[in-house]
Amino acid sequence: MKLKFIGIRISFNLPCEKKNPFHTYSLAVRPFHRQFKQKRTEDADQKRMSELLYDWCEKTLHSYGLEMKNIISGTSDSGSDVKRMFTLIENASWEWCIPHIISRVCIDSFGASINKDKSKNKEAREVVDKIKKVLETVNKGTKIKEILDELNESSERYRKMLSYAPQRWQSLGRVVDRVLENWEELREAFIKIENSWLLKDYKDTILEFDAMLQQIGEVVRATQGRDIISALVQFFLLYTNLGPDKGLKLRVRDNMGRVIYNEFKVITNTQMTSAGSSVKKMLRENLENRFFNRYSVFKGLNRAGIRYVLGRGNSNDAPISIMKKIS
């Protein structure tokens, strides 16, 4: 039987550490399959998957001296088995996984659903489809690969194109970055092959896509790090930067397409392209709907009519206060 592996990350608070009491660690990655409890029970096959997951988590945590009863909350993807497992833990709640939320937000906001008819942003989808067409032409075409190889021999600037998979976190961001890196080589190759450059009229939009996707990537990377507070700070920063009163910081690139570190060009909302502007607006709206209307603490505040912002605490006991009431 082919084994599957599941990982557990734990977050906890140590009040005795005044400067940074919040910690997150990858605890274990262990094999999991339906039969692993068969020696202890004969009806393992009849057990619901959520119960098997509970047993697996209980056993794994116990090996580190931890108990399921001490869990107050957990997060995962939205699979029904995993969500139901958390209902088996007394007094624990299940919360949405931020990287999964952001992945869905990006798919909706960039109109990048697998089914084109279900796209929620047709204008952005047009640009994404043209980028995908460029990738397909390069990855499947023999002649254009030869031209790009020749260009690379003379300039050594071209980097291999990537494939786009909407279900993979940050996939679109990496693809957009690589297209911009190879812009001149791709333009020259397409003109030689097809007498036209497919993305000719879309560079400004793609630069705007790149600016937003890089900020999103920073949040996803932060959520996979050890400091959950830093991750939330990055999330709130992204949400703030997408506000209607905020411009957009484009990354500046040199003549070889490489990003110049810490150098940006700020454009106002009125200077943005129509497709870029629609993505920015939808990202903000979708983040609000999928995050603030879903997380337990925010749902409670919303029902109480309380608005909140990211703030910093004034004492060592509260180095960062996530919510602050706005009167």
FIDOSE-453359 format. One record per residue (C-alpha): residue number from 1; residue in three letters; x, y, z. Coordinates in steps of 0.25 Angstrom, whole numbers. Example, Ala and Ser with C-alpha at 12.3 -4.5 7.8 and 13.67 -1.06 7.14 Angstrom:
FIDOSE-453359
     i    aa    east   north      up
     1   Ala      49     -18      31
     2   Ser      55      -4      29
//
This chain:
FIDOSE-453359
     i    aa    east   north      up
     1   Met       0       0       0
     2   Lys       5      14      -4
     3   Leu       8      22       9
     4   Lys       3      36      10
     5   Phe      10      46      19
     6   Ile       4      57      28
     7   Gly      11      68      35
     8   Ile       8      75      48
     9   Arg      12      89      52
    10   Ile       9      95      66
    11   Ser       8     109      71
    12   Phe       9     112      85
    13   Asn      10     124      95
    14   Leu      21     125     106
    15   Pro      17     137     114
    16   Cys      31     136     122
    17   Glu      38     141     109
    18   Lys      34     155     109
    19   Lys      40     160      96
    20   Asn      34     149      87
    21   Pro      25     139      94
    22   Phe      19     133      81
    23   His      25     121      75
    24   Thr      22     112      63
    25   Tyr      30      99      59
    26   Ser      28      88      50
    27   Leu      27      77      60
    28   Ala      27      64      51
    29   Val      24      58      38
    30   Arg      19      44      39
    31   Pro      13      33      30
    32   Phe      -2      31      30
    33   His     -11      21      24
    34   Arg     -24      14      28
    35   Gln     -18       2      34
    36   Phe      -8       7      44
    37   Lys     -17       4      56
    38   Gln     -21     -10      51
    39   Lys     -13     -17      62
    40   Arg     -22     -10      73
    41   Thr     -35     -10      66
    42   Glu     -42     -20      56
    43   Asp     -51      -9      50
    44   Ala     -40       0      45
    45   Asp     -46       0      31
    46   Gln     -60       3      37
    47   Lys     -55      16      44
    48   Arg     -58      29      38
    49   Met     -45      36      33
    50   Ser     -47      47      43
    51   Glu     -46      38      54
    52   Leu     -34      31      48
    53   Leu     -28      45      47
    54   Tyr     -31      48      61
    55   Asp     -24      35      66
    56   Trp     -12      38      57
    57   Cys     -11      52      63
    58   Glu     -13      47      77
    59   Lys      -2      37      75
    60   Thr       8      47      69
    61   Leu       6      58      79
    62   His       7      48      91
    63   Ser      21      43      86
    64   Tyr      25      58      89
    65   Gly      18      58     102
    66   Leu       7      66      97
    67   Glu      -8      64      99
    68   Met     -20      66      90
    69   Lys     -28      72     101
    70   Asn     -18      84     101
    71   Ile     -21      88      87
    72   Ile     -30     101      86
    73   Ser     -30     103      71
    74   Gly     -25      97      58
    75   Thr     -24     100      43
    76   Ser     -24      92      31
    77   Asp     -29      92      17
    78   Ser     -44      91      16
    79   Gly     -45      76      14
    80   Ser     -58      70      21
    81   Asp     -50      59      29
    82   Val     -40      69      35
    83   Lys     -50      79      38
    84   Arg     -59      68      45
    85   Met     -46      63      53
    86   Phe     -46      76      60
    87   Thr     -60      74      65
    88   Leu     -55      62      72
    89   Ile     -45      70      80
    90   Glu     -52      76      93
    91   Asn     -53      91      93
    92   Ala     -45      93      80
    93   Ser     -48     101      68
    94   Trp     -45      99      53
    95   Glu     -40     111      46
    96   Trp     -37     114      31
    97   Cys     -22     112      26
    98   Ile     -17     126      21
    99   Pro      -9     121      10
   100   His     -21     113       5
   101   Ile     -30     125       6
   102   Ile     -20     134      -1
   103   Ser     -19     123     -12
   104   Arg     -34     124     -15
   105   Val     -34     139     -14
   106   Cys     -23     139     -25
   107   Ile     -31     130     -34
   108   Asp     -44     138     -32
   109   Ser     -37     152     -34
   110   Phe     -28     148     -45
   111   Gly     -40     141     -52
   112   Ala     -30     128     -52
   113   Ser     -40     117     -50
   114   Ile     -38     104     -57
   115   Asn     -52     105     -64
   116   Lys     -51     118     -72
   117   Asp     -66     120     -72
   118   Lys     -66     121     -57
   119   Ser     -55     132     -57
   120   Lys     -59     143     -48
   121   Asn     -50     154     -54
   122   Lys     -51     153     -70
   123   Glu     -42     165     -72
   124   Ala     -31     159     -64
   125   Arg     -33     145     -69
   126   Glu     -30     150     -83
   127   Val     -16     154     -79
   128   Val     -14     141     -71
   129   Asp     -18     133     -84
   130   Lys      -8     141     -92
   131   Ile       3     138     -82
   132   Lys      -1     123     -83
   133   Lys      -1     124     -98
   134   Val      13     129     -98
   135   Leu      17     118     -88
   136   Glu      11     107     -96
   137   Thr      17     112    -109
   138   Val      31     112    -103
   139   Asn      30      99     -95
   140   Lys      24      91    -107
   141   Gly      30      98    -119
   142   Thr      44      93    -125
   143   Lys      47     105    -134
   144   Ile      45     115    -123
   145   Lys      53     108    -113
   146   Glu      65     108    -123
   147   Ile      64     123    -125
   148   Leu      63     125    -110
   149   Asp      76     116    -108
   150   Glu      83     124    -119
   151   Leu      79     137    -112
   152   Asn      84     131     -99
   153   Glu      98     127    -105
   154   Ser     100     141    -109
   155   Ser      94     148     -96
   156   Glu      93     137     -85
   157   Arg      81     145     -80
   158   Tyr      70     135     -83
   159   Arg      64     126     -72
   160   Lys      56     114     -74
   161   Met      41     117     -75
   162   Leu      32     111     -64
   163   Ser      19     104     -65
   164   Tyr       6     110     -59
   165   Ala      -2     102     -49
   166   Pro     -14     110     -43
   167   Gln     -15     100     -31
   168   Arg      -1     102     -27
   169   Trp       2     113     -17
   170   Gln      10     125     -23
   171   Ser      10     118     -37
   172   Leu       5     131     -44
   173   Gly      15     140     -37
   174   Arg      27     131     -41
   175   Val      22     130     -56
   176   Val      19     145     -57
   177   Asp      33     148     -51
   178   Arg      40     139     -61
   179   Val      32     145     -73
   180   Leu      37     159     -69
   181   Glu      51     154     -67
   182   Asn      51     148     -81
   183   Trp      43     159     -87
   184   Glu      53     164     -98
   185   Glu      57     150    -102
   186   Leu      43     145    -103
   187   Arg      39     157    -111
   188   Glu      50     155    -121
   189   Ala      47     140    -122
   190   Phe      32     142    -124
   191   Ile      34     153    -135
   192   Lys      44     144    -143
   193   Ile      34     132    -142
   194   Glu      20     139    -142
   195   Asn      23     153    -147
   196   Ser      17     158    -134
   197   Trp      19     159    -119
   198   Leu       6     153    -112
   199   Leu       9     162    -100
   200   Lys      12     174    -107
   201   Asp       1     183    -101
   202   Tyr       1     176     -87
   203   Lys      14     179     -81
   204   Asp       8     190     -71
   205   Thr      -3     181     -67
   206   Ile       7     169     -64
   207   Leu      16     179     -56
   208   Glu       4     182     -48
   209   Phe       1     167     -46
   210   Asp      15     165     -42
   211   Ala      15     176     -31
   212   Met       2     170     -25
   213   Leu       7     155     -26
   214   Gln      20     158     -19
   215   Gln      13     164      -7
   216   Ile       4     152      -7
   217   Gly      16     143      -8
   218   Glu      22     150       5
   219   Val      10     147      13
   220   Val      10     132       9
   221   Arg      25     131      12
   222   Ala      22     137      25
   223   Thr      11     128      29
   224   Gln      20     116      27
   225   Gly      31     122      36
   226   Arg      32     121      51
   227   Asp      26     134      55
   228   Ile      11     134      54
   229   Ile      10     149      58
   230   Ser      20     153      47
   231   Ala      11     145      37
   232   Leu      -2     153      42
   233   Val       6     166      41
   234   Gln       9     163      27
   235   Phe      -5     159      24
   236   Phe     -11     172      30
   237   Leu       0     180      22
   238   Leu      -4     174       9
   239   Tyr     -19     177      12
   240   Thr     -15     191      16
   241   Asn      -7     193       3
   242   Leu     -19     188      -6
   243   Gly     -27     199       0
   244   Pro     -34     209     -10
   245   Asp     -26     221      -4
   246   Lys     -13     213      -7
   247   Gly      -4     214     -19
   248   Leu       4     202     -25
   249   Lys      19     199     -23
   250   Leu      24     193     -36
   251   Arg      37     186     -35
   252   Val      48     193     -44
   253   Arg      56     184     -53
   254   Asp      69     186     -60
   255   Asn      71     185     -75
   256   Met      73     170     -74
   257   Gly      60     168     -67
   258   Arg      66     166     -53
   259   Val      59     172     -41
   260   Ile      67     184     -35
   261   Tyr      67     181     -20
   262   Asn      59     191     -12
   263   Glu      56     200     -23
   264   Phe      41     203     -27
   265   Lys      33     212     -36
   266   Val      20     216     -29
   267   Ile       7     218     -38
   268   Thr      -6     224     -33
   269   Asn     -19     216     -35
   270   Thr     -23     226     -47
   271   Gln     -10     222     -54
   272   Met     -13     207     -53
   273   Thr     -18     199     -65
   274   Ser     -32     195     -65
   275   Ala     -29     180     -63
   276   Gly     -19     183     -52
   277   Ser     -29     192     -45
   278   Ser     -39     181     -45
   279   Val     -30     171     -39
   280   Lys     -26     181     -28
   281   Lys     -40     184     -24
   282   Met     -44     169     -24
   283   Leu     -32     165     -16
   284   Arg     -36     174      -5
   285   Glu     -51     170      -5
   286   Asn     -48     155      -6
   287   Leu     -38     156       5
   288   Glu     -48     163      14
   289   Asn     -59     153      11
   290   Arg     -51     141      12
   291   Phe     -43     145      25
   292   Phe     -50     155      33
   293   Asn     -64     148      31
   294   Arg     -58     134      34
   295   Tyr     -49     135      46
   296   Ser     -56     133      59
   297   Val     -50     145      66
   298   Phe     -53     154      55
   299   Lys     -67     148      53
   300   Gly     -70     151      67
   301   Leu     -65     166      66
   302   Asn     -73     168      53
   303   Arg     -86     163      60
   304   Ala     -83     173      71
   305   Gly     -81     184      61
   306   Ile     -66     186      65
   307   Arg     -56     190      55
   308   Tyr     -42     187      57
   309   Val     -28     190      51
   310   Leu     -14     185      53
   311   Gly      -7     191      65
   312   Arg       5     190      74
   313   Gly       4     188      89
   314   Asn      10     197      99
   315   Ser      16     187     109
   316   Asn      25     175     109
   317   Asp      13     167     112
   318   Ala       7     170      99
   319   Pro      18     173      89
   320   Ile       7     173      78
   321   Ser      -8     175      79
   322   Ile     -15     169      67
   323   Met     -28     176      69
   324   Lys     -31     190      73
   325   Lys     -45     196      75
   326   Ile     -48     208      67
   327   Ser     -58     217      73
//
